[in-house]
Amino acid sequence: MGEAVGQVLAFAVGVVASPLAVVAIVVMLATPRGKVNGPAFVIGWMLGLAIVGAVLLAFSGGLDLGDGGDPSTRSSYIKLALGVLLVGAGVRRVRGRIKSGGEEELPGWLKTLDDFNAVKSVGLAAVLAGINPKNLVLIAGAAMAISQSGADSSGEAVALAVFVLVGSLGVLIPLGIYFLMRDRADVLLGNLRSWMTRENATIIGLICFVIGAKLVGDAISGLS
């Protein structure tokens, strides 16, 4: 179980670095329904990670990926493909930021969050967590790592739960600031939103590149 938990941490940190989700919850907390929609958003985020993670983990279990000490050739090729996808995505994001001079237009739906209720907040967060391409690749990588660890069913469940919890820190921290630091929350969350908006492409690009390079390295080691 310990090996499984250790293997997923890098992927979970990559999920934490989701600037758009952080900006979304910060904007949501500033709306009249923030006290309800903010927690709903966090619940949706965790559900998205958990459901997609469980599906991919079950799928990985049927692929004969080997174990941590002896990964199969299939596993190495899948890691290579995931790594190349992440490295390519990272390079594109950083190049796009350079070409745009650092200005990145945020999605228009951020302006509609005033009209959201709890159900819409849960749905939006679940989509951002489990279906966006960057997170989907990271969840797939985590599922593979858990499957290869050799842990039993309870160990796999614990590893997935740790992945979901750590991967949710990016939205849990703003929620905690909102409820625990009410007098200073507006300033702190405003600064966080500005920084995340400004550095969105750079953060995602670097995370994709680093984790992608790790997957490529693991794949090459497994194939050699």
N, CA, C and O of each residue as an XYZ file, in Angstrom:
896
protein
N       0.818     -1.205      0.000
C       0.000      0.000      0.000
C       0.856      1.261      0.000
O       0.548      2.238     -0.683
N       1.945      1.221      0.784
C       2.817      2.380      0.843
C       3.406      2.733     -0.503
O       3.525      3.906     -0.855
N       3.782      1.688     -1.268
C       4.325      1.941     -2.601
C       3.279      2.575     -3.497
O       3.582      3.489     -4.263
N       2.043      2.090     -3.403
C       0.967      2.632     -4.231
C       0.735      4.109     -3.920
O       0.583      4.926     -4.828
N       0.710      4.445     -2.623
C       0.513      5.846     -2.220
C       1.657      6.712     -2.726
O       1.442      7.803     -3.255
N       2.883      6.206     -2.554
C       4.033      6.986     -2.999
C       4.033      7.239     -4.493
O       4.444      8.305     -4.950
N       3.569      6.253     -5.259
C       3.572      6.374     -6.709
C       2.599      7.431     -7.221
O       2.838      8.038     -8.265
N       1.503      7.657     -6.494
C       0.478      8.569     -7.030
C       0.707     10.027     -6.643
O       0.053     10.917     -7.185
N       1.621     10.281     -5.719
C       1.766     11.644     -5.207
C       2.163     12.642     -6.294
O       1.634     13.752     -6.349
N       3.105     12.238     -7.163
C       3.538     13.162     -8.222
C       2.371     13.525     -9.137
O       2.223     14.681     -9.534
N       1.546     12.537     -9.470
C       0.393     12.802    -10.329
C      -0.630     13.686     -9.614
O      -1.252     14.547    -10.235
N      -0.800     13.470     -8.310
C      -1.739     14.286     -7.539
C      -1.296     15.738     -7.494
O      -2.119     16.647     -7.600
N       0.013     15.957     -7.335
C       0.532     17.327     -7.330
C       0.261     17.996     -8.677
O      -0.039     19.189     -8.733
N       0.368     17.232     -9.751
C       0.044     17.780    -11.063
C      -1.406     18.195    -11.171
O      -1.724     19.197    -11.812
N      -2.301     17.422    -10.541
C      -3.724     17.781    -10.549
C      -3.964     19.027     -9.709
O      -4.793     19.864    -10.066
N      -3.241     19.159     -8.586
C      -3.373     20.359     -7.737
C      -3.151     21.619     -8.561
O      -3.857     22.616     -8.408
N      -2.150     21.550     -9.442
C      -1.813     22.717    -10.255
C      -2.812     22.870    -11.400
O      -2.479     22.657    -12.566
N      -4.026     23.237    -11.050
C      -5.098     23.458    -12.029
C      -5.604     24.891    -11.864
O      -6.635     25.113    -11.229
N      -4.891     25.860    -12.426
C      -5.217     27.271    -12.181
C      -6.652     27.639    -12.499
O      -7.255     28.435    -11.779
N      -7.214     27.077    -13.562
C      -8.576     27.446    -13.943
C      -9.569     27.049    -12.854
O     -10.513     27.788    -12.575
N      -9.361     25.885    -12.239
C     -10.249     25.454    -11.156
C     -10.109     26.368     -9.943
O     -11.099     26.694     -9.289
N      -8.887     26.777     -9.648
C      -8.661     27.678     -8.507
C      -9.334     29.019     -8.764
O     -10.000     29.564     -7.884
N      -9.161     29.547     -9.969
C      -9.810     30.811    -10.316
C     -11.323     30.664    -10.220
O     -12.005     31.561     -9.723
N     -11.852     29.534    -10.696
C     -13.302     29.320    -10.673
C     -13.849     29.328     -9.251
O     -14.865     29.971     -8.988
N     -13.192     28.623     -8.327
C     -13.735     28.584     -6.970
C     -13.559     29.926     -6.267
O     -14.400     30.313     -5.456
N     -12.481     30.635     -6.568
C     -12.293     31.963     -5.967
C     -13.392     32.915     -6.437
O     -13.959     33.661     -5.639
N     -13.688     32.884     -7.736
C     -14.775     33.709     -8.275
C     -16.096     33.291     -7.649
O     -16.904     34.140     -7.274
N     -16.316     31.996     -7.535
C     -17.560     31.473     -6.982
C     -17.753     31.903     -5.523
O     -18.865     32.235     -5.112
N     -16.680     31.893     -4.756
C     -16.775     32.279     -3.345
C     -17.123     33.748     -3.172
O     -17.617     34.152     -2.119
N     -16.871     34.543     -4.193
C     -17.183     35.970     -4.123
C     -18.617     36.275     -4.537
O     -19.044     37.427     -4.472
N     -19.367     35.256     -4.962
C     -20.751     35.461     -5.377
C     -21.681     35.375     -4.166
O     -21.275     34.882     -3.114
N     -22.923     35.848     -4.301
C     -23.865     35.794     -3.168
C     -24.109     34.381     -2.639
O     -24.424     34.213     -1.461
N     -23.966     33.354     -3.497
C     -24.179     31.972     -3.064
C     -22.880     31.269     -2.728
O     -22.838     30.039     -2.696
N     -21.832     32.009     -2.480
C     -20.515     31.424     -2.270
C     -20.449     30.421     -1.137
O     -19.738     29.422     -1.239
N     -21.181     30.669     -0.052
C     -21.126     29.763      1.103
C     -21.654     28.376      0.763
O     -21.244     27.384      1.367
N     -22.558     28.308     -0.196
C     -23.113     27.013     -0.604
C     -22.376     26.464     -1.823
O     -22.015     25.288     -1.857
N     -22.155     27.309     -2.814
C     -21.563     26.854     -4.059
C     -20.087     26.487     -3.917
O     -19.597     25.597     -4.612
N     -19.383     27.172     -3.019
C     -17.969     26.850     -2.813
C     -17.772     25.422     -2.336
O     -17.031     24.672     -2.971
N     -18.410     25.015     -1.234
C     -18.309     23.611     -0.811
C     -18.829     22.637     -1.863
O     -18.269     21.554     -2.031
N     -19.897     23.010     -2.575
C     -20.427     22.137     -3.629
C     -19.389     21.933     -4.725
O     -19.253     20.830     -5.256
N     -18.664     22.981     -5.063
C     -17.615     22.882     -6.082
C     -16.537     21.900     -5.639
O     -16.084     21.074     -6.432
N     -16.126     21.986     -4.378
C     -15.098     21.074     -3.865
C     -15.597     19.627     -3.901
O     -14.857     18.722     -4.285
N     -16.843     19.415     -3.505
C     -17.422     18.068     -3.552
C     -17.425     17.538     -4.988
O     -17.065     16.386     -5.231
N     -17.833     18.384     -5.936
C     -17.850     17.973     -7.334
C     -16.459     17.633     -7.847
O     -16.281     16.668     -8.589
N     -15.473     18.431     -7.448
C     -14.083     18.195     -7.859
C     -13.609     16.825     -7.361
O     -13.024     16.047     -8.115
N     -13.868     16.548     -6.088
C     -13.433     15.279     -5.505
C     -14.178     14.101     -6.140
O     -13.587     13.048     -6.377
N     -15.462     14.279     -6.411
C     -16.228     13.230     -7.072
C     -15.694     12.960     -8.477
O     -15.578     11.808     -8.893
N     -15.373     14.027     -9.201
C     -14.834     13.857    -10.554
C     -13.549     13.052    -10.546
O     -13.387     12.126    -11.341
N     -12.622     13.403     -9.639
C     -11.366     12.667     -9.545
C     -11.609     11.215     -9.136
O     -11.009     10.296     -9.695
N     -12.495     11.016     -8.155
C     -12.729      9.677     -7.631
C     -13.390      8.771     -8.665
O     -12.983      7.621     -8.832
N     -14.401      9.277     -9.355
C     -15.127      8.446    -10.313
C     -14.246      8.090    -11.514
O     -14.156      6.923    -11.897
N     -13.604      9.088    -12.099
C     -12.740      8.812    -13.249
C     -11.565      7.948    -12.828
O     -11.157      7.046    -13.560
N     -11.015      8.225    -11.640
C      -9.905      7.420    -11.137
C     -10.297      5.965    -10.939
O      -9.540      5.061    -11.293
N     -11.483      5.732    -10.370
C     -11.940      4.365    -10.140
C     -12.160      3.629    -11.458
O     -11.807      2.456    -11.582
N     -12.741      4.312    -12.442
C     -12.977      3.692    -13.750
C     -11.649      3.322    -14.418
O     -11.495      2.212    -14.927
N     -10.702      4.246    -14.415
C      -9.411      3.984    -15.058
C      -8.610      2.945    -14.288
O      -7.860      2.174    -14.887
N      -8.760      2.916    -12.962
C      -8.067      1.905    -12.169
C      -8.604      0.512    -12.496
O      -7.834     -0.437    -12.642
N      -9.929      0.394    -12.609
C     -10.524     -0.892    -12.976
C     -10.074     -1.316    -14.374
O      -9.807     -2.492    -14.621
N      -9.993     -0.336    -15.291
C      -9.540     -0.626    -16.648
C      -8.078     -1.068    -16.642
O      -7.710     -2.019    -17.331
N      -7.252     -0.380    -15.868
C      -5.824     -0.714    -15.794
C      -5.610     -2.108    -15.236
O      -4.681     -2.811    -15.636
N      -6.487     -2.513    -14.294
C      -6.337     -3.828    -13.692
C      -6.496     -4.967    -14.675
O      -6.013     -6.072    -14.428
N      -7.165     -4.714    -15.786
C      -7.364     -5.757    -16.780
C      -6.376     -5.726    -17.927
O      -6.532     -6.471    -18.895
N      -5.358     -4.877    -17.840
C      -4.417     -4.722    -18.949
C      -3.119     -5.499    -18.784
O      -2.268     -5.466    -19.673
N      -2.950     -6.196    -17.667
C      -1.713     -6.945    -17.417
C      -0.500     -6.030    -17.545
O       0.359     -6.228    -18.404
N      -0.447     -5.019    -16.668
C       0.611     -4.016    -16.730
C       1.854     -4.408    -15.948
O       2.827     -3.655    -15.927
N       1.843     -5.585    -15.298
C       2.977     -6.000    -14.494
C       2.902     -5.375    -13.115
O       1.873     -4.823    -12.725
N       4.010     -5.469    -12.374
C       4.055     -4.828    -11.061
C       5.179     -3.811    -11.047
O       5.904     -3.649    -12.029
N       5.316     -3.121     -9.909
C       6.291     -2.030     -9.841
C       7.711     -2.467    -10.126
O       8.499     -1.702    -10.682
N       8.043     -3.691     -9.749
C       9.406     -4.154     -9.972
C       9.642     -4.691    -11.367
O      10.783     -4.750    -11.827
N       8.584     -5.080    -12.040
C       8.719     -5.681    -13.369
C       7.569     -5.241    -14.264
O       6.678     -6.039    -14.555
N       7.573     -3.973    -14.709
C       6.485     -3.483    -15.555
C       6.484     -4.192    -16.902
O       7.539     -4.526    -17.441
N       5.310     -4.412    -17.431
C       5.204     -5.084    -18.723
C       5.592     -4.124    -19.852
O       5.643     -2.907    -19.669
N       5.862     -4.708    -21.020
C       6.182     -3.894    -22.193
C       5.007     -2.993    -22.549
O       5.195     -1.839    -22.934
N       3.795     -3.524    -22.420
C       2.599     -2.735    -22.693
C       2.546     -1.509    -21.789
O       2.241     -0.404    -22.238
N       2.844     -1.719    -20.521
C       2.845     -0.617    -19.560
C       3.838      0.467    -19.963
O       3.536      1.659    -19.891
N       5.011      0.044    -20.382
C       6.044      1.021    -20.763
C       5.619      1.830    -21.979
O       5.871      3.033    -22.044
N       4.976      1.181    -22.940
C       4.523      1.909    -24.127
C       3.389      2.889    -23.779
O       3.316      3.990    -24.324
N       2.516      2.468    -22.868
C       1.441      3.378    -22.451
C       2.031      4.581    -21.730
O       1.611      5.713    -21.966
N       3.007      4.342    -20.848
C       3.665      5.455    -20.157
C       4.358      6.382    -21.150
O       4.322      7.604    -21.003
N       4.985      5.793    -22.152
C       5.662      6.609    -23.166
C       4.663      7.500    -23.890
O       4.922      8.682    -24.121
N       3.511      6.921    -24.248
C       2.493      7.710    -24.947
C       1.959      8.827    -24.062
O       1.825      9.965    -24.512
N       1.651      8.510    -22.798
C       1.152      9.534    -21.870
C       2.206     10.618    -21.646
O       1.886     11.805    -21.592
N       3.468     10.195    -21.515
C       4.542     11.163    -21.293
C       4.717     12.110    -22.459
O       4.882     13.316    -22.275
N       4.681     11.554    -23.671
C       4.821     12.399    -24.867
C       3.660     13.379    -24.963
O       3.859     14.541    -25.320
N       2.449     12.922    -24.647
C       1.288     13.818    -24.662
C       1.476     14.974    -23.684
O       1.212     16.129    -24.018
N       1.933     14.657    -22.475
C       2.110     15.708    -21.468
C       3.229     16.671    -21.844
O       3.078     17.885    -21.705
N       4.352     16.136    -22.320
C       5.455     17.018    -22.724
C       5.009     17.931    -23.860
O       5.285     19.131    -23.851
N       4.318     17.351    -24.838
C       3.829     18.165    -25.949
C       2.863     19.242    -25.491
O       2.927     20.382    -25.951
N       1.957     18.872    -24.571
C       1.004     19.861    -24.057
C       1.728     20.958    -23.287
O       1.380     22.134    -23.393
N       2.737     20.568    -22.512
C       3.492     21.565    -21.750
C       4.217     22.545    -22.647
O       4.197     23.752    -22.405
N       4.854     22.029    -23.681
C       5.576     22.896    -24.621
C       4.613     23.845    -25.318
O       4.916     25.025    -25.490
N       3.437     23.327    -25.725
C       2.454     24.190    -26.416
C       1.957     25.297    -25.496
O       1.799     26.437    -25.934
N       1.707     24.979    -24.224
C       1.203     25.999    -23.314
C       2.225     27.101    -23.087
O       1.883     28.284    -23.099
N       3.470     26.716    -22.880
C       4.505     27.724    -22.640
C       4.746     28.554    -23.898
O       4.890     29.773    -23.807
N       4.792     27.922    -25.065
C       4.972     28.664    -26.312
C       3.804     29.613    -26.551
O       3.994     30.743    -26.999
N       2.594     29.146    -26.249
C       1.428     30.006    -26.421
C       1.493     31.231    -25.536
O       1.109     32.325    -25.950
N       1.983     31.053    -24.307
C       2.096     32.192    -23.396
C       3.112     33.196    -23.919
O       2.897     34.406    -23.856
N       4.229     32.675    -24.440
C       5.265     33.569    -24.972
C       4.735     34.356    -26.165
O       4.964     35.561    -26.274
N       4.023     33.665    -27.064
C       3.498     34.343    -28.253
C       2.448     35.389    -27.906
O       2.342     36.417    -28.575
N       1.668     35.122    -26.854
C       0.602     36.061    -26.489
C       1.094     37.187    -25.598
O       0.326     38.071    -25.220
N       2.375     37.153    -25.265
C       2.913     38.197    -24.402
C       2.463     38.068    -22.961
O       2.503     39.041    -22.208
N       2.034     36.879    -22.569
C       1.625     36.655    -21.190
C       0.150     36.878    -20.932
O      -0.329     36.614    -19.829
N      -0.578     37.359    -21.924
C      -2.009     37.591    -21.751
C      -2.785     36.372    -22.248
O      -2.604     35.937    -23.386
N      -3.641     35.827    -21.399
C      -4.441     34.669    -21.787
C      -5.902     34.952    -21.466
O      -6.250     35.323    -20.345
N      -6.744     34.770    -22.471
C      -8.164     35.031    -22.280
C      -8.815     33.863    -21.543
O      -8.700     32.713    -21.967
N      -9.492     34.160    -20.449
C     -10.147     33.135    -19.658
C     -11.517     32.806    -20.239
O     -12.107     33.639    -20.927
N     -12.033     31.609    -19.975
C     -13.335     31.210    -20.533
C     -14.463     32.135    -20.115
O     -14.473     32.651    -18.997
N     -15.409     32.342    -21.011
C     -16.518     33.241    -20.732
C     -17.430     32.762    -19.624
O     -18.102     33.571    -18.983
N     -17.466     31.419    -19.379
C     -18.383     30.920    -18.358
C     -18.022     31.384    -16.957
O     -18.856     31.315    -16.054
N     -16.785     31.860    -16.758
C     -16.421     32.397    -15.442
C     -17.296     33.597    -15.072
O     -17.508     33.885    -13.894
N     -17.794     34.282    -16.085
C     -18.636     35.455    -15.831
C     -20.069     35.078    -15.486
O     -20.862     35.938    -15.101
N     -20.404     33.807    -15.621
C     -21.784     33.372    -15.360
C     -21.944     32.697    -13.996
O     -23.032     32.224    -13.667
N     -20.878     32.649    -13.205
C     -20.918     31.901    -11.942
C     -21.885     32.504    -10.924
O     -22.310     31.810    -10.001
N     -22.237     33.770    -11.073
C     -23.239     34.379    -10.190
C     -24.570     33.639    -10.259
O     -25.320     33.604     -9.284
N     -24.856     33.055    -11.406
C     -26.151     32.395    -11.619
C     -26.133     30.916    -11.258
O     -27.151     30.236    -11.387
N     -24.991     30.413    -10.807
C     -24.888     28.990    -10.513
C     -25.569     28.647     -9.194
O     -25.592     29.445     -8.257
N     -26.129     27.423     -9.149
C     -26.597     26.871     -7.884
C     -25.663     25.731     -7.493
O     -24.654     25.501     -8.160
N     -25.989     25.018     -6.422
C     -25.100     23.966     -5.937
C     -24.937     22.836     -6.950
O     -23.841     22.303     -7.120
N     -26.036     22.471     -7.624
C     -25.975     21.374     -8.583
C     -25.060     21.723     -9.756
O     -24.235     20.906    -10.166
N     -25.203     22.924    -10.292
C     -24.336     23.359    -11.388
C     -22.882     23.434    -10.942
O     -21.974     23.120    -11.711
N     -22.664     23.850     -9.700
C     -21.300     23.947     -9.172
C     -20.650     22.579     -9.092
O     -19.482     22.417     -9.445
N     -21.414     21.584     -8.622
C     -20.900     20.215     -8.560
C     -20.569     19.714     -9.965
O     -19.508     19.131    -10.185
N     -21.476     19.941    -10.914
C     -21.259     19.474    -12.277
C     -20.050     20.115    -12.938
O     -19.250     19.435    -13.581
N     -19.919     21.439    -12.775
C     -18.779     22.137    -13.364
C     -17.472     21.601    -12.808
O     -16.537     21.328    -13.561
N     -17.404     21.449    -11.483
C     -16.176     20.979    -10.856
C     -15.832     19.562    -11.292
O     -14.664     19.251    -11.527
N     -16.842     18.697    -11.404
C     -16.591     17.317    -11.827
C     -16.004     17.272    -13.230
O     -15.108     16.474    -13.507
N     -16.510     18.133    -14.118
C     -15.983     18.192    -15.480
C     -14.553     18.719    -15.482
O     -13.688     18.154    -16.152
N     -14.295     19.782    -14.749
C     -12.950     20.357    -14.692
C     -11.953     19.369    -14.096
O     -10.794     19.328    -14.507
N     -12.405     18.572    -13.126
C     -11.502     17.646    -12.444
C     -11.198     16.414    -13.272
O     -10.039     16.022    -13.409
N     -12.245     15.796    -13.829
C     -12.060     14.480    -14.409
C     -12.018     14.389    -15.909
O     -11.596     13.365    -16.447
N     -12.445     15.436    -16.615
C     -12.579     15.310    -18.066
C     -11.608     16.202    -18.838
O     -11.337     15.936    -20.009
N     -11.078     17.257    -18.209
C     -10.150     18.095    -18.974
C      -8.898     17.276    -19.312
O      -8.471     16.453    -18.502
N      -8.306     17.485    -20.485
C      -7.250     16.599    -20.987
C      -6.057     16.438    -20.058
O      -5.573     15.322    -19.865
N      -5.572     17.538    -19.477
C      -4.397     17.443    -18.605
C      -4.669     16.531    -17.427
O      -3.878     15.630    -17.147
N      -5.771     16.747    -16.734
C      -6.092     15.913    -15.576
C      -6.373     14.478    -15.970
O      -6.022     13.552    -15.239
N      -7.003     14.285    -17.120
C      -7.327     12.926    -17.556
C      -6.055     12.103    -17.746
O      -6.006     10.937    -17.353
N      -5.037     12.696    -18.340
C      -3.767     11.991    -18.518
C      -3.117     11.707    -17.159
O      -2.573     10.623    -16.945
N      -3.174     12.672    -16.250
C      -2.585     12.480    -14.928
C      -3.328     11.408    -14.133
O      -2.703     10.606    -13.438
N      -4.649     11.391    -14.231
C      -5.423     10.356    -13.540
C      -5.092      8.987    -14.117
O      -4.962      8.014    -13.375
N      -4.956      8.907    -15.434
C      -4.587      7.642    -16.068
C      -3.218      7.179    -15.573
O      -3.020      5.995    -15.300
N      -2.280      8.109    -15.461
C      -0.959      7.755    -14.952
C      -1.018      7.255    -13.520
O      -0.345      6.287    -13.166
N      -1.826      7.917    -12.690
C      -1.982      7.487    -11.305
C      -2.616      6.107    -11.231
O      -2.189      5.269    -10.437
N      -3.637      5.864    -12.055
C      -4.309      4.557    -12.068
C      -3.335      3.459    -12.458
O      -3.346      2.381    -11.864
N      -2.503      3.718    -13.439
C      -1.497      2.735    -13.839
C      -0.522      2.461    -12.710
O      -0.173      1.310    -12.445
N      -0.081      3.524    -12.044
C       0.882      3.371    -10.948
C       0.295      2.540     -9.818
O       0.976      1.685     -9.251
N      -0.967      2.789     -9.492
C      -1.625      2.015     -8.431
C      -1.750      0.557     -8.852
O      -1.479     -0.349     -8.064
N      -2.156      0.335    -10.089
C      -2.349     -1.023    -10.578
C      -1.055     -1.819    -10.559
O      -1.059     -3.016    -10.270
N       0.053     -1.154    -10.869
C       1.349     -1.825    -10.923
C       1.982     -2.028     -9.549
O       2.961     -2.764     -9.428
N       1.447     -1.397     -8.529
C       2.092     -1.434     -7.216
C       1.994     -2.787     -6.525
O       2.754     -3.076     -5.601
N       1.055     -3.616     -6.978
C       0.872     -4.902     -6.344
C       0.029     -4.860     -5.090
O      -0.079     -5.870     -4.394
N      -0.573     -3.724     -4.780
C      -1.406     -3.593     -3.581
C      -2.698     -4.380     -3.758
O      -3.162     -4.595     -4.878
N      -3.277     -4.809     -2.623
C      -4.576     -5.479     -2.701
C      -5.673     -4.438     -2.894
O      -5.391     -3.245     -3.016
N      -6.922     -4.891     -2.922
C      -8.035     -3.988     -3.221
C      -8.140     -2.841     -2.221
O      -8.381     -1.696     -2.604
N      -7.959     -3.152     -0.936
C      -8.041     -2.092      0.081
C      -6.884     -1.115     -0.069
O      -7.060      0.089      0.115
N      -5.702     -1.626     -0.402
C      -4.553     -0.745     -0.617
C      -4.754      0.159     -1.814
O      -4.393      1.335     -1.778
N      -5.334     -0.391     -2.884
C      -5.625      0.425     -4.064
C      -6.639      1.510     -3.732
O      -6.523      2.641     -4.205
N      -7.646      1.161     -2.909
C      -8.666      2.149     -2.528
C      -8.046      3.271     -1.710
O      -8.380      4.440     -1.904
N      -7.143      2.922     -0.795
C      -6.476      3.949      0.020
C      -5.620      4.842     -0.863
O      -5.634      6.064     -0.708
N      -4.872      4.243     -1.792
C      -4.020      5.036     -2.686
C      -4.851      5.985     -3.531
O      -4.469      7.139     -3.729
N      -5.982      5.507     -4.030
C      -6.861      6.373     -4.828
C      -7.423      7.496     -3.970
O      -7.531      8.634     -4.427
N      -7.789      7.178     -2.710
C      -8.313      8.202     -1.806
C      -7.254      9.274     -1.522
O      -7.568     10.463     -1.472
N      -6.010      8.849     -1.338
C      -4.918      9.816     -1.120
C      -4.737     10.690     -2.358
O      -4.548     11.901     -2.249
N      -4.795     10.072     -3.523
C      -4.682     10.828     -4.772
C      -5.768     11.891     -4.866
O      -5.493     13.040     -5.211
N      -7.010     11.500     -4.557
C      -8.128     12.441     -4.625
C      -7.944     13.574     -3.619
O      -8.153     14.740     -3.954
N      -7.553     13.237     -2.387
C      -7.386     14.260     -1.352
C      -6.279     15.241     -1.703
O      -6.478     16.454     -1.647
N      -5.116     14.719     -2.063
C      -3.995     15.604     -2.413
C      -4.322     16.396     -3.673
O      -4.010     17.584     -3.758
N      -4.946     15.748     -4.649
C      -5.306     16.432     -5.884
C      -6.368     17.497     -5.714
O      -6.588     18.311     -6.612
N      -7.033     17.496     -4.555
C      -8.089     18.480     -4.276
C      -7.590     19.662     -3.454
O      -8.360     20.581     -3.177
N      -6.326     19.660     -3.061
C      -5.818     20.748     -2.217
C      -5.922     22.108     -2.897
O      -6.106     23.131     -2.239
N      -5.802     22.106     -4.223
C      -5.874     23.379     -4.946
C      -7.205     24.084     -4.782
O      -7.260     25.312     -4.832
N      -8.293     23.323     -4.586
C      -9.596     23.949     -4.366
C      -9.970     23.968     -2.888
O     -10.780     24.791     -2.460
N      -9.382     23.062     -2.108
C      -9.660     23.044     -0.670
C      -9.039     24.242      0.047
O      -9.631     24.789      0.978
N      -7.848     24.646     -0.387
C      -7.156     25.752      0.285
C      -7.933     27.065      0.163
O      -8.122     27.738      1.176
N      -8.398     27.466     -1.043
C      -9.227     28.680     -1.112
C     -10.480     28.592     -0.260
O     -10.888     29.580      0.350
N     -11.101     27.403     -0.213
C     -12.298     27.231      0.612
C     -11.959     27.415      2.091
O     -12.716     28.039      2.835
N     -10.829     26.873      2.506
C     -10.400     27.052      3.890
C     -10.111     28.501      4.220
O     -10.474     28.980      5.294
N      -9.455     29.207      3.301
C      -9.181     30.637      3.511
C     -10.484     31.405      3.662
O     -10.598     32.290      4.510
N     -11.459     31.065      2.842
C     -12.746     31.770      2.860
C     -13.447     31.618      4.205
O     -13.974     32.595      4.736
N     -13.461     30.420      4.762
C     -14.202     30.179      6.000
C     -13.391     30.477      7.264
O     -13.964     30.826      8.296
N     -12.072     30.344      7.194
C     -11.259     30.502      8.400
C     -10.641     31.883      8.548
O     -10.258     32.267      9.652
N     -10.538     32.630      7.466
C      -9.864     33.934      7.506
C     -10.771     35.001      6.906
O     -10.375     35.723      5.991
N     -11.967     35.091      7.420
C     -12.977     35.949      6.806
C     -12.521     37.395      6.628
O     -12.778     37.991      5.582
N     -11.854     37.969      7.618
C     -11.456     39.374      7.522
C     -10.411     39.613      6.439
O     -10.375     40.677      5.822
N      -9.570     38.621      6.215
C      -8.489     38.789      5.244
C      -8.731     37.985      3.974
O      -7.926     38.034      3.043
N      -9.818     37.258      3.933
C     -10.045     36.337      2.817
C     -10.126     37.055      1.477
O      -9.559     36.580      0.494
N     -10.812     38.180      1.416
C     -10.995     38.875      0.135
C      -9.660     39.252     -0.487
O      -9.443     39.069     -1.685
N      -8.764     39.785      0.347
C      -7.456     40.206     -0.164
C      -6.634     38.988     -0.602
O      -6.064     38.972     -1.692
N      -6.583     37.971      0.262
C      -5.784     36.782     -0.042
C      -6.299     36.060     -1.287
O      -5.520     35.664     -2.153
N      -7.613     35.896     -1.364
C      -8.183     35.207     -2.517
C      -8.055     36.042     -3.784
O      -7.864     35.498     -4.872
N      -8.158     37.353     -3.649
C      -7.969     38.230     -4.806
C      -6.557     38.131     -5.355
O      -6.355     38.081     -6.569
N      -5.573     38.102     -4.449
C      -4.177     37.964     -4.887
C      -3.942     36.607     -5.536
O      -3.240     36.504     -6.542
N      -4.542     35.552     -4.949
C      -4.391     34.213     -5.513
C      -5.007     34.146     -6.900
O      -4.431     33.561     -7.817
N      -6.169     34.741     -7.047
C      -6.835     34.738     -8.349
C      -5.990     35.472     -9.387
O      -5.834     34.990    -10.509
N      -5.450     36.620     -9.030
C      -4.645     37.396     -9.982
C      -3.412     36.615    -10.428
O      -3.066     36.590    -11.609
N      -2.755     35.977     -9.452
C      -1.530     35.241     -9.780
C      -1.845     34.032    -10.650
O      -1.156     33.778    -11.639
N      -2.879     33.290    -10.287
C      -3.246     32.110    -11.059
C      -3.672     32.490    -12.478
O      -3.337     31.796    -13.437
N      -4.402     33.579    -12.603
C      -4.834     34.031    -13.932
C      -3.633     34.411    -14.785
O      -3.555     34.071    -15.965
N      -2.709     35.115    -14.169
C      -1.526     35.597    -14.904
C      -0.587     34.461    -15.301
O      -0.027     34.471    -16.398
N      -0.415     33.487    -14.417
C       0.571     32.435    -14.643
C      -0.059     31.107    -15.052
O       0.596     30.066    -14.995
N      -1.316     31.136    -15.462
C      -2.042     29.916    -15.812
C      -1.261     29.022    -16.776
O      -1.023     27.851    -16.479
N      -0.870     29.556    -17.903
C      -0.198     28.755    -18.928
C       1.153     28.250    -18.441
O       1.520     27.107    -18.712
N       1.891     29.082    -17.731
C       3.213     28.682    -17.252
C       3.116     27.539    -16.255
O       3.872     26.571    -16.336
N       2.184     27.650    -15.311
C       2.017     26.602    -14.296
C       1.666     25.273    -14.950
O       2.301     24.253    -14.679
N       0.657     25.287    -15.809
C       0.235     24.047    -16.454
C       1.342     23.504    -17.347
O       1.595     22.299    -17.367
N       2.000     24.390    -18.083
C       3.061     23.962    -18.986
C       4.202     23.268    -18.259
O       4.655     22.206    -18.685
N       4.672     23.863    -17.161
C       5.791     23.280    -16.430
C       5.409     21.956    -15.778
O       6.187     21.002    -15.798
N       4.206     21.899    -15.198
C       3.762     20.652    -14.573
C       3.677     19.540    -15.615
O       4.155     18.430    -15.382
N       3.072     19.834    -16.758
C       2.954     18.833    -17.819
C       4.339     18.368    -18.279
O       4.565     17.177    -18.493
N       5.247     19.311    -18.426
C       6.578     18.961    -18.922
C       7.320     18.082    -17.923
O       7.919     17.078    -18.311
N       7.288     18.444    -16.642
C       8.039     17.692    -15.622
C       7.490     16.273    -15.471
O       8.253     15.308    -15.494
N       6.163     16.142    -15.317
C       5.590     14.807    -15.118
C       5.678     13.999    -16.413
O       5.907     12.789    -16.380
N       5.498     14.668    -17.545
C       5.649     13.974    -18.822
C       7.055     13.426    -18.999
O       7.234     12.297    -19.456
N       8.054     14.224    -18.638
C       9.448     13.766    -18.741
C       9.696     12.569    -17.825
O      10.433     11.650    -18.184
N       9.077     12.582    -16.633
C       9.211     11.439    -15.716
C       8.623     10.174    -16.335
O       9.233      9.107    -16.267
N       7.445     10.289    -16.936
C       6.817      9.128    -17.558
C       7.648      8.601    -18.720
O       7.800      7.390    -18.883
N       8.184      9.511    -19.527
C       9.035      9.079    -20.648
C      10.271      8.357    -20.120
O      10.672      7.326    -20.660
N      10.878      8.905    -19.056
C      12.046      8.267    -18.462
C      11.722      6.887    -17.922
O      12.483      5.942    -18.135
N      10.593      6.759    -17.221
C      10.186      5.446    -16.706
C       9.938      4.463    -17.835
O      10.280      3.285    -17.733
N       9.335      4.959    -18.922
C       9.052      4.082    -20.054
C      10.331      3.580    -20.705
O      10.440      2.402    -21.046
N      11.300      4.477    -20.877
C      12.569      4.081    -21.488
C      13.293      3.069    -20.619
O      13.880      2.113    -21.125
N      13.251      3.284    -19.296
C      13.882      2.331    -18.368
C      13.216      0.970    -18.455
O      13.889     -0.060    -18.421
N      11.882      0.965    -18.567
C      11.161     -0.286    -18.648
C      11.399     -1.038    -19.942
O      11.304     -2.265    -19.970
N      11.708     -0.322    -21.019
C      11.904     -0.948    -22.324
C      13.355     -1.368    -22.557
O      13.650     -2.163    -23.450
N      14.259     -0.816    -21.732
C      15.689     -1.111    -21.956
C      16.109     -2.432    -21.310
O      17.273     -2.823    -21.406
